[in-house]
Amino acid sequence: MNRRLFLQSAAASAALRADQRIPPARAIIRGPKFHWFGYYDKLEFDPSGRYVLGLEVDFEHRSPRPDDVIKAGMVDTADGDRWIELGETRAWNWQQGCMLQWLPGSHTEVLWNDRSGDQFVCHIMDVRTRKRRTIPSAVYAVSPDATWAITTDFRRLNHTRPGYGYAGIPDPNAETAAPNDVGIWKVDLATGKQRLVVSLADAARIPYPGGYSRGAKHWFNHLLVSPDGSRFIFLHRWRGEKEGRGFSTRMFTAGADGKDLYVLDPYGKTSHFIWRDARHILAWAWHPSHGDKFYLFRDKTDRVEVVAPDVMTVNGHCTYLPGSRWILNDTYPDKQRFQHVYLYDTKTHTRHPLGSFYSPPEYTGEWRCDTHPRFSPDGEKVVVDSPHGGNGRQLYLIDISSIVDNKRSDG
C-alpha cells in the first residue's frame, strides 16, 4: 500500500475509534506472507475460542493457477498468536479459500478441500494427533451433526464464476446449459460416498417468470445447511444474453434428501444470506415491497419481512451471533475505499460500528479482500480479513464483549 494512504487510513481509523468508542482490531498474524480465511458462514474458531483457522499464501492480485500450493493452518491466540501449519491445498480461491473449517461440535477436527490428480478431495484432520483421512469428494457446507455435507461442482463454478471455483480441472460440461448429472451432492463424511440430490436440470425445469434469457448457462453456489439439519439452501444462478457479464439468481431451499424443493426468492437478485433459525433466512435481495434491502424470509412460505431498512442499507456478509439478537455485518468498499464492519442490535434497532478498514484499489474483482466477519462460539470475538495494515491481507481480531455484554442485561 502507498505509505501516504496507509497513514491516512490509520489516522481515519483512530479518529473513528476515539469518536465512537470502537474496539481496536488486533493483528493476530503478520507478514511477510499473506493470510486470510474466506467466507463468513464457516466455523473459523474452535469451540473454546482459542484457535483461529487461516490460510497462508505468498502472492496476491492474480487468479490462482493449477500449480499454486497454499498452506492451511491455525493461530493459537493463547500462545502469542503462534501460527501452526496443518497442511496444504491445491484447491482454493480468494473468496472462500478451500472451505477450511472446524467440524461442528468437534474440539480437534477440521476439514479442507484439496486436489489430487484429476479429482477434488477433502481432508479431515485431528489437529492434536495429526491423524488425517481423505474422502474422494470436495465439501461445501457441513451438517450440524458433522455426519454429512453438501457440495457442488467446483469445476463448473470456476468456469462460470471465477473466484468461487477451483483451478486445475476443466469443466466437462462447459458447453452444456443445464446438465442433468451435475448439481448438488450429499456426501457421507465417514465414507465419502456421494449422491446427486438436485441437478442443474432439475432447477432449470422449474419455470422462471419471463423465462431464461437466450443462451443461459446455469450453476449453483452458496450452499448452507439449516441449523437443525432438516433442510439446506442454495442459489440457482444463470447467465445468458440478457445478463451479459452479470447473472440472475433464485434462492431455493430443499429437504436434506434434496426433495421438497421450494423457490424462496423468485425475483432474481438474491445475494448474501444466513439461516437465523431452522425456519427463517436473512438475505440481501430485491423485493417489490421495499426494493434492495435485507429481508427475513420464512421458509416454504411467501412471508417476507424487511429488516433494518434505514440502518443496514447496503449489501453485506451477514450472520447472527448466538441468541440471534445481534446481526454481524459488513459492507463493500465505499467511495473512499473503506469497508465498514458493524453489529446491529435487533432489539434496540441500533448500529454499533466495529471498524472501518481501508482496502487499496488493487484489491478488486476476483482477488478483492472482503472482510467477511466471523464470530467466536461465545459471540464475544470477531475476526476479519483485511489489507488495511499495509502488509497485505491479514487476520484481525476484534473483542466485542464490551458491546454485547453491556446489552445482555437488557435482554
TORRO-181441 format. One record per residue (C-alpha): chain; residue number from 1; residue in three letters; z, x, y. Coordinates in nm, 2 decimals. Each point is the difference from the previous one (the first is absolute). Layout:
# TORRO-181441
 ch   i  aa     pz     px     py
  A NUM ala      Z      X      Y
...
//
This chain:
# TORRO-181441
 ch   i  aa     pz     px     py
  A   1 met   0.00   0.00   0.00
  A   2 asn  -0.07   0.12   0.36
  A   3 arg   0.33   0.14   0.13
  A   4 arg  -0.02  -0.20   0.32
  A   5 leu  -0.04  -0.33  -0.19
  A   6 phe   0.28   0.10  -0.23
  A   7 leu   0.24   0.06   0.29
  A   8 gln  -0.10  -0.33   0.16
  A   9 ser   0.05  -0.18  -0.33
  A  10 ala   0.35   0.16  -0.05
  A  11 ala   0.10  -0.08   0.36
  A  12 ala  -0.12  -0.36  -0.03
  A  13 ser   0.18  -0.05  -0.33
  A  14 ala   0.33   0.15   0.14
  A  15 ala  -0.02  -0.23   0.31
  A  16 leu  -0.06  -0.30  -0.22
  A  17 arg   0.30   0.09  -0.22
  A  18 ala   0.22   0.04   0.30
  A  19 asp  -0.12  -0.32   0.16
  A  20 gln   0.03  -0.22  -0.31
  A  21 arg   0.25   0.19  -0.21
  A  22 ile  -0.26   0.07  -0.27
  A  23 pro   0.13   0.19  -0.30
  A  24 pro  -0.14   0.35  -0.04
  A  25 ala  -0.27   0.08  -0.26
  A  26 arg   0.09   0.30  -0.20
  A  27 ala  -0.26   0.21  -0.17
  A  28 ile   0.11   0.04  -0.37
  A  29 ile  -0.28   0.23  -0.08
  A  30 arg  -0.21   0.25   0.20
  A  31 gly  -0.32   0.21  -0.01
  A  32 pro  -0.19   0.20  -0.04
  A  33 lys  -0.13  -0.25  -0.25
  A  34 phe  -0.04  -0.37   0.07
  A  35 his   0.21  -0.28  -0.16
  A  36 trp  -0.02  -0.37  -0.01
  A  37 phe   0.06  -0.29  -0.24
  A  38 gly  -0.25  -0.28   0.06
  A  39 tyr   0.04  -0.37  -0.03
  A  40 tyr   0.28  -0.21   0.13
  A  41 asp   0.05  -0.22  -0.31
  A  42 lys   0.10   0.27  -0.25
  A  43 leu   0.35   0.13  -0.09
  A  44 glu   0.03   0.34   0.17
  A  45 phe   0.38   0.03  -0.02
  A  46 asp   0.19   0.02  -0.33
  A  47 pro   0.28  -0.26  -0.05
  A  48 ser   0.26   0.23   0.15
  A  49 gly  -0.20   0.06   0.31
  A  50 arg   0.03   0.38  -0.04
  A  51 tyr  -0.34   0.09  -0.12
  A  52 val  -0.32  -0.07   0.20
  A  53 leu  -0.34   0.03  -0.17
  A  54 gly  -0.29   0.16   0.17
  A  55 leu  -0.34   0.18  -0.03
  A  56 glu  -0.10   0.35   0.11
  A  57 val  -0.35   0.11   0.10
  A  58 asp  -0.13   0.31   0.18
  A  59 phe  -0.28  -0.16   0.20
  A  60 glu  -0.06  -0.31   0.22
  A  61 his  -0.29  -0.18   0.18
  A  62 arg  -0.25  -0.04  -0.28
  A  63 ser  -0.06  -0.22  -0.31
  A  64 pro   0.16   0.11  -0.33
  A  65 arg  -0.25   0.18  -0.23
  A  66 pro   0.01  -0.01  -0.38
  A  67 asp   0.13   0.36  -0.02
  A  68 asp   0.29  -0.06   0.25
  A  69 val   0.34   0.03  -0.17
  A  70 ile   0.31  -0.10   0.18
  A  71 lys   0.37   0.01  -0.09
  A  72 ala   0.24  -0.29  -0.07
  A  73 gly   0.37   0.07   0.07
  A  74 met   0.32  -0.13   0.15
  A  75 val   0.24   0.10   0.28
  A  76 asp   0.37   0.03  -0.08
  A  77 thr   0.16  -0.12   0.32
  A  78 ala   0.35   0.10  -0.12
  A  79 asp  -0.10   0.36  -0.06
  A  80 gly  -0.15   0.12   0.33
  A  81 asp  -0.31  -0.21  -0.04
  A  82 arg  -0.11   0.22  -0.29
  A  83 trp  -0.36  -0.06  -0.13
  A  84 ile  -0.02  -0.05  -0.37
  A  85 glu  -0.34   0.02  -0.15
  A  86 leu  -0.07  -0.25  -0.29
  A  87 gly  -0.36   0.05  -0.08
  A  88 glu  -0.36  -0.03   0.13
  A  89 thr  -0.28  -0.24   0.02
  A  90 arg  -0.38  -0.02   0.04
  A  91 ala   0.00  -0.38   0.06
  A  92 trp   0.12  -0.08   0.36
  A  93 asn  -0.10  -0.12   0.34
  A  94 trp   0.13   0.03   0.35
  A  95 gln   0.12  -0.37   0.03
  A  96 gln   0.18  -0.06  -0.33
  A  97 gly   0.04   0.35  -0.14
  A  98 cys   0.00  -0.01  -0.38
  A  99 met   0.23  -0.30  -0.03
  A 100 leu   0.30   0.23  -0.04
  A 101 gln   0.31  -0.22  -0.03
  A 102 trp   0.34  -0.04  -0.18
  A 103 leu   0.00  -0.24  -0.29
  A 104 pro   0.19  -0.31   0.11
  A 105 gly   0.37   0.03  -0.11
  A 106 ser  -0.03   0.36  -0.12
  A 107 his   0.21   0.28   0.14
  A 108 thr  -0.22   0.27  -0.16
  A 109 glu  -0.35  -0.11  -0.08
  A 110 val  -0.30   0.01   0.23
  A 111 leu  -0.37  -0.06  -0.05
  A 112 trp  -0.32   0.12   0.16
  A 113 asn  -0.38  -0.02  -0.07
  A 114 asp  -0.22   0.30  -0.09
  A 115 arg  -0.35   0.07  -0.14
  A 116 ser  -0.06   0.15  -0.34
  A 117 gly  -0.36   0.07  -0.07
  A 118 asp  -0.19  -0.32   0.06
  A 119 gln   0.30  -0.23   0.00
  A 120 phe   0.27  -0.09   0.24
  A 121 val   0.35   0.01  -0.16
  A 122 cys   0.36  -0.05   0.10
  A 123 his   0.29   0.25  -0.06
  A 124 ile   0.35  -0.14  -0.05
  A 125 met   0.27   0.27   0.04
  A 126 asp   0.37   0.03  -0.02
  A 127 val   0.09   0.22   0.30
  A 128 arg   0.32   0.13  -0.16
  A 129 thr  -0.13   0.10  -0.34
  A 130 arg  -0.36   0.06   0.11
  A 131 lys  -0.11  -0.19  -0.31
  A 132 arg  -0.34  -0.16   0.08
  A 133 arg  -0.24  -0.23  -0.18
  A 134 thr  -0.35  -0.11   0.11
  A 135 ile  -0.16  -0.34  -0.05
  A 136 pro  -0.38  -0.04   0.00
  A 137 ser  -0.01  -0.22   0.31
  A 138 ala   0.06   0.04   0.37
  A 139 val   0.27  -0.23   0.14
  A 140 tyr   0.00  -0.20   0.33
  A 141 ala   0.31  -0.22   0.01
  A 142 val   0.30  -0.01  -0.24
  A 143 ser   0.19  -0.30  -0.12
  A 144 pro   0.37  -0.04   0.10
  A 145 asp   0.11   0.07  -0.35
  A 146 ala  -0.22   0.31  -0.02
  A 147 thr  -0.15  -0.10  -0.33
  A 148 trp  -0.36  -0.07   0.12
  A 149 ala  -0.22   0.06   0.30
  A 150 ile  -0.33  -0.13   0.14
  A 151 thr  -0.29   0.22   0.11
  A 152 thr  -0.35  -0.02   0.12
  A 153 asp  -0.31   0.22  -0.02
  A 154 phe   0.06   0.30   0.23
  A 155 arg  -0.37   0.11  -0.06
  A 156 arg  -0.12  -0.32   0.16
  A 157 leu   0.26   0.03   0.28
  A 158 asn  -0.12   0.35   0.08
  A 159 his  -0.36  -0.13   0.02
  A 160 thr   0.08  -0.32   0.21
  A 161 arg   0.30   0.11   0.21
  A 162 pro   0.04   0.38   0.03
  A 163 gly   0.36   0.09   0.07
  A 164 tyr   0.13  -0.23  -0.27
  A 165 gly  -0.18   0.11  -0.32
  A 166 tyr  -0.01   0.34  -0.18
  A 167 ala  -0.28   0.26   0.01
  A 168 gly  -0.13   0.16  -0.32
  A 169 ile  -0.14  -0.28  -0.21
  A 170 pro  -0.30  -0.20   0.13
  A 171 asp   0.00  -0.38  -0.01
  A 172 pro  -0.21  -0.11  -0.30
  A 173 asn  -0.04  -0.35   0.16
  A 174 ala  -0.09   0.13   0.35
  A 175 glu  -0.32  -0.22   0.00
  A 176 thr   0.17  -0.31  -0.14
  A 177 ala   0.12  -0.26   0.24
  A 178 ala   0.29  -0.15  -0.21
  A 179 pro   0.03   0.15  -0.34
  A 180 asn   0.17  -0.20  -0.28
  A 181 asp   0.16   0.30  -0.16
  A 182 val   0.17   0.13   0.31
  A 183 gly   0.29  -0.14   0.19
  A 184 ile   0.38   0.00  -0.06
  A 185 trp   0.15   0.13  -0.32
  A 186 lys   0.36  -0.05  -0.12
  A 187 val   0.14   0.32  -0.14
  A 188 asp   0.28   0.05  -0.25
  A 189 leu   0.20   0.29   0.13
  A 190 ala   0.14   0.09  -0.34
  A 191 thr  -0.34   0.02  -0.19
  A 192 gly  -0.25   0.02   0.28
  A 193 lys  -0.19  -0.29  -0.16
  A 194 gln  -0.19  -0.20   0.27
  A 195 arg  -0.16  -0.34   0.01
  A 196 leu  -0.24  -0.13   0.27
  A 197 val   0.16  -0.32   0.14
  A 198 val  -0.21  -0.07   0.31
  A 199 ser  -0.36   0.12   0.04
  A 200 leu  -0.20   0.03   0.32
  A 201 ala  -0.24  -0.26  -0.14
  A 202 asp   0.30  -0.24  -0.05
  A 203 ala   0.09   0.03   0.37
  A 204 ala  -0.36  -0.01   0.13
  A 205 arg  -0.06  -0.32  -0.19
  A 206 ile   0.26  -0.18   0.20
  A 207 pro  -0.18  -0.15   0.30
  A 208 tyr   0.05   0.15   0.34
  A 209 pro  -0.06  -0.24   0.30
  A 210 gly  -0.34   0.08   0.14
  A 211 gly  -0.09   0.21  -0.30
  A 212 tyr  -0.01   0.38  -0.04
  A 213 ser  -0.23   0.20   0.23
  A 214 arg  -0.33   0.13  -0.14
  A 215 gly   0.04   0.31  -0.22
  A 216 ala   0.38  -0.03  -0.02
  A 217 lys   0.17   0.25  -0.22
  A 218 his   0.36  -0.09  -0.12
  A 219 trp   0.31   0.20  -0.07
  A 220 phe   0.38  -0.05  -0.03
  A 221 asn   0.27   0.19   0.20
  A 222 his   0.37  -0.02   0.09
  A 223 leu   0.16  -0.13  -0.32
  A 224 leu   0.38  -0.08  -0.01
  A 225 val   0.22  -0.17  -0.25
  A 226 ser   0.24  -0.27   0.11
  A 227 pro   0.38   0.08   0.01
  A 228 asp   0.06  -0.21  -0.32
  A 229 gly  -0.30   0.13  -0.18
  A 230 ser  -0.15  -0.34  -0.06
  A 231 arg  -0.31   0.04   0.22
  A 232 phe  -0.20   0.27   0.19
  A 233 ile  -0.20   0.00   0.31
  A 234 phe  -0.33   0.17   0.09
  A 235 leu  -0.27   0.01   0.26
  A 236 his  -0.36  -0.09  -0.10
  A 237 arg  -0.23   0.18   0.24
  A 238 trp  -0.38   0.01   0.04
  A 239 arg  -0.26   0.15   0.22
  A 240 gly  -0.36  -0.12   0.06
  A 241 glu  -0.25  -0.02   0.28
  A 242 lys   0.23  -0.21   0.21
  A 243 glu   0.30   0.23  -0.02
  A 244 gly  -0.20   0.32   0.07
  A 245 arg   0.25   0.29  -0.03
  A 246 gly   0.29  -0.24   0.00
  A 247 phe   0.10  -0.25  -0.27
  A 248 ser   0.13  -0.35  -0.06
  A 249 thr   0.33  -0.08  -0.19
  A 250 arg   0.17  -0.27  -0.20
  A 251 met   0.36   0.02  -0.11
  A 252 phe   0.06  -0.11  -0.36
  A 253 thr   0.31  -0.05  -0.22
  A 254 ala  -0.01  -0.02  -0.37
  A 255 gly   0.25  -0.04  -0.29
  A 256 ala   0.11   0.32  -0.17
  A 257 asp  -0.26  -0.06  -0.27
  A 258 gly  -0.28  -0.04   0.26
  A 259 lys  -0.02  -0.37  -0.04
  A 260 asp   0.08  -0.27   0.25
  A 261 leu  -0.21   0.16   0.28
  A 262 tyr   0.07  -0.13   0.34
  A 263 val  -0.17   0.07   0.33
  A 264 leu   0.29   0.03   0.24
  A 265 asp  -0.19   0.11   0.31
  A 266 pro  -0.37  -0.12   0.00
  A 267 tyr  -0.09   0.09   0.36
  A 268 gly  -0.14   0.35  -0.05
  A 269 lys   0.23   0.23   0.19
  A 270 thr   0.32   0.07  -0.19
  A 271 ser   0.14   0.35   0.05
  A 272 his   0.34   0.15  -0.07
  A 273 phe   0.25  -0.21  -0.19
  A 274 ile   0.33   0.00  -0.19
  A 275 trp   0.19  -0.23  -0.23
  A 276 arg   0.31  -0.13   0.18
  A 277 asp   0.12  -0.16  -0.32
  A 278 ala  -0.16  -0.14  -0.32
  A 279 arg  -0.16  -0.29   0.19
  A 280 his  -0.08   0.12   0.35
  A 281 ile  -0.24   0.27   0.13
  A 282 leu   0.00   0.14   0.35
  A 283 ala  -0.35   0.11   0.11
  A 284 trp  -0.20   0.09   0.31
  A 285 ala  -0.29  -0.24  -0.01
  A 286 trp  -0.21  -0.24   0.20
  A 287 his   0.09  -0.37  -0.01
  A 288 pro  -0.14  -0.29   0.20
  A 289 ser   0.35  -0.08   0.13
  A 290 his   0.07   0.32   0.19
  A 291 gly  -0.29   0.24  -0.06
  A 292 asp   0.08   0.36  -0.09
  A 293 lys   0.38   0.01  -0.07
  A 294 phe   0.26   0.07  -0.27
  A 295 tyr   0.04  -0.31  -0.22
  A 296 leu   0.24  -0.09  -0.28
  A 297 phe  -0.20  -0.16  -0.29
  A 298 arg   0.16  -0.21  -0.27
  A 299 asp  -0.17   0.08  -0.33
  A 300 lys  -0.22  -0.26  -0.16
  A 301 thr   0.02  -0.23   0.30
  A 302 asp  -0.18  -0.03   0.34
  A 303 arg   0.33   0.04   0.18
  A 304 val  -0.02   0.27   0.27
  A 305 glu   0.25   0.09   0.27
  A 306 val  -0.07   0.24   0.29
  A 307 val   0.25   0.29   0.03
  A 308 ala   0.12   0.16   0.32
  A 309 pro  -0.33  -0.08   0.19
  A 310 asp   0.13   0.14   0.33
  A 311 val   0.18   0.30  -0.15
  A 312 met  -0.20   0.13  -0.30
  A 313 thr  -0.33  -0.03   0.19
  A 314 val  -0.22   0.26  -0.18
  A 315 asn  -0.08   0.08  -0.36
  A 316 gly   0.24   0.24  -0.18
  A 317 his   0.14   0.11  -0.34
  A 318 cys   0.27  -0.26  -0.06
  A 319 thr   0.29  -0.01  -0.24
  A 320 tyr   0.34  -0.18  -0.02
  A 321 leu   0.32   0.20  -0.02
  A 322 pro   0.24  -0.12  -0.28
  A 323 gly   0.13  -0.34   0.08
  A 324 ser  -0.32  -0.10   0.19
  A 325 arg   0.16  -0.03   0.34
  A 326 trp  -0.18   0.31   0.14
  A 327 ile  -0.37   0.07   0.00
  A 328 leu  -0.10   0.37   0.02
  A 329 asn  -0.34   0.04   0.16
  A 330 asp  -0.23   0.24   0.20
  A 331 thr  -0.32   0.00   0.20
  A 332 tyr  -0.32   0.19   0.00
  A 333 pro  -0.04   0.25   0.29
  A 334 asp  -0.01  -0.17   0.35
  A 335 lys  -0.22   0.11   0.29
  A 336 gln   0.23   0.31   0.05
  A 337 arg  -0.02   0.07  -0.38
  A 338 phe   0.37  -0.09  -0.06
  A 339 gln   0.09  -0.18  -0.33
  A 340 his   0.30  -0.22   0.04
  A 341 val   0.25  -0.06  -0.28
  A 342 tyr   0.26  -0.28   0.04
  A 343 leu   0.23  -0.25  -0.16
  A 344 tyr  -0.03  -0.37   0.06
  A 345 asp   0.32  -0.21  -0.04
  A 346 thr  -0.11  -0.34  -0.14
  A 347 lys   0.34  -0.15   0.09
  A 348 thr   0.01   0.10   0.37
  A 349 his  -0.38   0.03   0.04
  A 350 thr   0.04   0.34   0.16
  A 351 arg  -0.19   0.33  -0.04
  A 352 his   0.18   0.33  -0.04
  A 353 pro  -0.22   0.31   0.06
  A 354 leu   0.05   0.29  -0.25
  A 355 gly  -0.25   0.24   0.17
  A 356 ser  -0.34   0.05   0.15
  A 357 phe  -0.19   0.28  -0.17
  A 358 tyr  -0.30   0.17   0.15
  A 359 ser  -0.31   0.03  -0.22
  A 360 pro  -0.25   0.25   0.11
  A 361 pro  -0.36  -0.12   0.03
  A 362 glu  -0.12   0.20  -0.31
  A 363 tyr   0.22  -0.23  -0.22
  A 364 thr  -0.25  -0.28  -0.02
  A 365 gly  -0.20  -0.20  -0.25
  A 366 glu   0.04   0.09  -0.37
  A 367 trp   0.24   0.29   0.07
  A 368 arg   0.22  -0.17   0.26
  A 369 cys   0.37   0.02  -0.04
  A 370 asp   0.16  -0.34   0.02
  A 371 thr   0.38   0.00   0.02
  A 372 his   0.03  -0.24  -0.30
  A 373 pro   0.38  -0.04   0.04
  A 374 arg   0.20  -0.01  -0.33
  A 375 phe   0.37  -0.09  -0.03
  A 376 ser   0.28   0.13  -0.22
  A 377 pro   0.16  -0.23  -0.26
  A 378 asp   0.30  -0.07   0.21
  A 379 gly  -0.22  -0.09   0.30
  A 380 glu   0.16   0.26   0.23
  A 381 lys  -0.27   0.27   0.01
  A 382 val  -0.37   0.01   0.07
  A 383 val  -0.26   0.27  -0.07
  A 384 val  -0.33   0.02   0.18
  A 385 asp  -0.31   0.22  -0.02
  A 386 ser  -0.10   0.15   0.34
  A 387 pro  -0.18   0.29   0.16
  A 388 his   0.19  -0.03   0.33
  A 389 gly   0.21   0.31  -0.05
  A 390 gly  -0.30   0.23   0.05
  A 391 asn  -0.02   0.15  -0.35
  A 392 gly  -0.22  -0.26  -0.17
  A 393 arg   0.11  -0.30  -0.20
  A 394 gln   0.36   0.03  -0.12
  A 395 leu   0.28  -0.23  -0.12
  A 396 tyr   0.26  -0.12   0.25
  A 397 leu   0.33  -0.18  -0.08
  A 398 ile   0.16  -0.26   0.24
  A 399 asp   0.36  -0.12  -0.04
  A 400 ile   0.00  -0.37   0.08
  A 401 ser   0.35  -0.07  -0.11
  A 402 ser   0.13  -0.04   0.35
  A 403 ile  -0.25  -0.28   0.06
  A 404 val   0.02  -0.20  -0.32
  A 405 asp   0.38   0.06  -0.05
  A 406 asn   0.08  -0.13   0.35
  A 407 lys  -0.18  -0.32  -0.08
  A 408 arg   0.12  -0.06  -0.35
  A 409 ser   0.33  -0.14   0.12
  A 410 asp  -0.21  -0.27   0.18
  A 411 gly  -0.18  -0.09  -0.32
//
